[in-house]
Amino acid sequence: MDKVFFERFARSHLRGGFQIIRLDLADAPLVDALGRDAIARTHIVAKQFSVTIRPGLSENETSVTIYHEILEAATVASLDPPITVRDLNEAGFERAGYRAHKEFWSGLPGEPRQDVAILRVLMTMNAWLIAPISR
């Protein structure tokens, strides 16, 4: 994935008033709050998300990671998220990311560009709505 792929997401408005301010590749290794290696990090301010992803992921891993981060951020940033996503933990969001990737990316016939396919799903937040099924 190159910078152009990630720049396409900048300033994207999503259903529910969410906005992706920035989506880009990390320049340095990412770690979580406990100092462990991380695949991505999301900074949330109100309903605005800035997502940084570790470079070197496959297309599938990148897709799953984008869905995972946005689904989790939307749940955290929402005053009233769907009841079935309120209690999802990290593993639950991971499963939801895989389900969204499988259901939506492979289910968009004729959509040759993965970034466009991912944006189409995120703009309607359909992946957020199917997250409960992924338990």
N, C-alpha and C positions, 0 to 999 in steps of 0.2 A: 504494500500500500504506500502511496506517495502522499506528499503534502496536499496536492490538488484534491485527492479523494477526501481528506479530512476538512479542507477549507470549504467544501461544498455544504457542510453541516452548519457552519458559522451563521449565527443570527436566524436560525430556523425557528419558526413559531410552531408549537405543537398544540394539539387539542388540550383544553383545560387551562390555557393561559401560560403554559410552560414555554421556555425558550432555551435553545442551545446557543449559548454565547460563543463558546469556543470548543472545538474538538481537535486535538492534535496529538502528535507523537511526543513522547518524553525524550529529553536530551540526556537524561541521566537515569540510572536505575530507580524504580519506584519502590517505596516501602510503605507499609501500613503503619497505623498508630503504635503497633507493638514491635516495629522494626523488622517485620517479615517482608520478603519479596512480595510485590503486588503486581498484578497485570494492569490495573487502571486505578485512577484516583479521580474523584468528582468533587468539585467545590460547588456548593449550593448557596445561593443568596436569593432569598424569597423563592421565586419560581424560575430563576435563571441558573443554568448549569454550565460549568466549564469542566470538560472532561479531558484528561490526559491518559493516553494508552501507551503501554510499553511497545517499542518497535519490534519487528521480527515475528509477529503473529501471522498465522495463515489467514486467508480470506475468511474461512469459517470461524476461526477464533476471534477475528476482528469483529465480525458481524455479531456473534454471541456476546462479546464484551460490550459492544455499543448498546445492544438491547438491554443487557443486564444493568449497566450503569444508569441508563435513562429510566428504566422501570423502577429501579431502587430509588433514584433521586426523585422521581415523580411521587412515589409513595411517601417519602420523607417530607417533601415540600407541600404536599396536599393537606389541607385542613380536614378533608373528609374522603380519604381514599376508599376504594371498594373494600368492604369488610374482609373479603377473602385474601387480600394482599397485606393487610395490616400486620399480620403476625409472621409474614415470611422472613426467614433468616437469610444469611448469605447463600446457603445451599439452595434455598427456595428460589431466590432470584437467579441463581445460576441455572437451575432447571427451567425457569421461565424464559431465560435468554435462549437456551437451546431449543425450547419449544417454539419460540417466536421465529428463530432462524429457520427451523425446519418447516414450520407451517407457512410462513410468509415469504421467505426468500426463495424457497424451492417452488412456492405456489404462485409465483408471478411469471407466467409464461410470456415469453417475448420481451422480458425486461433484461437486457444484456448487462446493464450496469448495476453492480451491487450497491453503490452509494445511492443511486436513485431509488432502488427497491427499498432499502432501509429507510430512507427519508419518507417515502410514501407511507410506510407502516407507522413510523414515529409521529408523523403529522396528524394522524387520526388516533394515535395512542391505542390502536387495536391490540397491540402486544400486551399492553397494561391490562386490558380487559380480559385477555385469555389467561393471564398469569395464574389465576386460581386453579385452572384445570391442570396445571403442571405439577401439582403436589404429588 
